[in-house]
Amino acid sequence: MAIQLYPPLFSRYFLTMLPPLPPHLSLAQLPTPLQLMPRLSRELGGPRIWIKRDDLTGTALTGNKIRKLEYLLADAQQQDANVLITCGGVQSNHCRATAILAAQLGLKAHLILRGATPPVADANLLLDQLCGASVAFYTAREYQARLPELFAHWREVLTAQGMKPYAIPTGGSNTMGLWGYVQAAQELHEQLQTLNLNPQVIVCATGSGGTQAGLTLGMGHLRPQVEVVGMAVCDSAEYFNSKVQNDIDLWANQYSPLETPRVTVRTNDSYIGPGYALATEDVFNTIRWAGRTEGLILDPVYTGKAFHGLVQEIRQGRYKHMDDVVFVHTGGIFGLFPYRSELGQASAVDQL
Ligand SMILES: *Cc1c(COP(=O)(O)O)cnc(C)c1O
């Protein structure tokens, strides 16, 4: 008879220990603050909204990707790699963070980018170029159809040039990158303990799922009663529930096959709007409202869309029985600038 070891029965009733963190570099400004948004909370009349300020992990390095890269780049260095290959949209925050860190560590970065070559490099792409990353542009269609091939191609090209490549998947979301948000969950847990807060829900934007996966795993160990909700900014809840669960299972098998508690993956896909990097006027209005009410800067691709989702849920009374909710601000400020024509219009009516 086979003995079922995963997940162990007791783990559903008792907290299990997180395995020790694997080797990682210290690159981000940590811990990031946990801040109350008193006016936004009051105007909504719902629970108190706390923001975990992961937009403050750095200046040009703002955002969530650096937490994952602390683990991935330790692995790259351990393998003696000297060039990082990664991928994303032309305005990818992840590619920008990778390009900057590569330059800081004396490595090269090669970026596989989805989208047309813009006439002038702006925002994240401008920072990629300043940090000396080499870039290759592909149409959305080609990128979607051939991404694994493109990685293999560039790996070959760079190897033939005598370099040692290290490939990082979309958003840095693999089992290694996931550790960054397991560690972030631990950090947030300690801050909540210090403030004596017991939020029942933690919300983040979900683009490749690594942030949601790490938080779900970390909280599953430390605060199993907390719901971690990923607000999808592109694909469906079905897609992310299965991707995030799969990443969690791979992580569990690799690092803690006997001790990983069973977790519930929750994705909300009601606020994607027209599609990835496409936002409606509602989202722009939420971004304007957060800016003028609290000095909180959100972007239309990730944090603005996800925060707009949280605001709608609060307005609909979904969280009215709760005292506190936490929103993880995952950065992305440079993603604002390509929307200057939509956001800069003085005639926009305030609908909130
Ligand atoms: C990448 C990104 C996200 C999404 O994080 P994932 O771990 O890829 O799901 C959210 N916000 C910002 C600003 C990002 O750059």
The ligand as a Tripos MOL2 file, in Angstrom:
@<TRIPOS>MOLECULE
LIG
   15    15     1     0     0
SMALL
NO_CHARGES

@<TRIPOS>ATOM
      1 C1          5.2760   41.8310  -12.8560 C.3       1 LIG1
      2 C2          4.4360   42.7390  -12.0880 C.ar      1 LIG1
      3 C3          3.3160   42.2770  -11.3790 C.ar      1 LIG1
      4 C4          2.8680   40.8620  -11.4300 C.3       1 LIG1
      5 O1          3.6750   40.0070  -10.6680 O.3       1 LIG1
      6 P1          3.7800   38.4870  -11.0650 P.3       1 LIG1
      7 O2          4.5990   37.8880  -10.0000 O.co2     1 LIG1
      8 O3          4.4390   38.4450  -12.4140 O.co2     1 LIG1
      9 O4          2.3910   37.9380  -11.1410 O.co2     1 LIG1
     10 C5          2.5830   43.1780  -10.6430 C.ar      1 LIG1
     11 N1          2.9230   44.4850  -10.6090 N.ar      1 LIG1
     12 C6          3.9680   44.9690  -11.2870 C.ar      1 LIG1
     13 C7          4.2300   46.4260  -11.2190 C.3       1 LIG1
     14 C8          4.7650   44.1200  -12.0420 C.ar      1 LIG1
     15 O5          5.8140   44.6130  -12.7200 O.3       1 LIG1
@<TRIPOS>BOND
     1     1     2 1
     2     2     3 ar
     3     2    14 ar
     4     3     4 1
     5     3    10 ar
     6     4     5 1
     7     5     6 1
     8     6     7 2
     9     6     8 1
    10     6     9 1
    11    10    11 ar
    12    11    12 ar
    13    12    13 1
    14    12    14 ar
    15    14    15 1
@<TRIPOS>SUBSTRUCTURE
     1 LIG1         1 GROUP 0 **** ****
